[in-house]
Amino acid sequence: MPWNPVTQMEEIIRFVMLANSDRFTLTELCEQFGVSRKTAYKHLARYEADGLKGLQVRSHRPLRSPQRTDADVEALILAERRRHQTWGPKKIQVVLETKHGLTAPPACSTIGGFWPGTA
């Protein structure tokens, strides 16, 4: 008979339910589930604040990227690249300064990141 696979979410829910049952100490549950007490308190706080919805695994991706290149500048870079397919990031950076008047164009590595095979 095969084992039933258990998801991370199911384990977290089981942990929180056992922690709220007062049958075990938090330290015992942490040892049993292989998590730190800091992680245990994090899950318990999320459960108290948002219920089961708060226990969902959250992304670590930032909500916004303040250093992201403006869409207008990105469009200029891609337009120059389409016009001059043999040009690399260094030349496009110079063109952005001279032809388009950008006082602080993106770095060559940023420019090269807009198409594969260069950077």
Buried (B, 14 or more C-beta within 10 A) or exposed (E): EEEEEEEEEEEBBEBBEBBEEEEEEBEEBBEEBEBEEEBBEEBBEBBEEEEEEBBEEEEEEEEEEEEEBEEEBBEBBBEBBEEEEEBBBEBBBEBBEEEBEBEEBBEBEBBBBBBEEBE
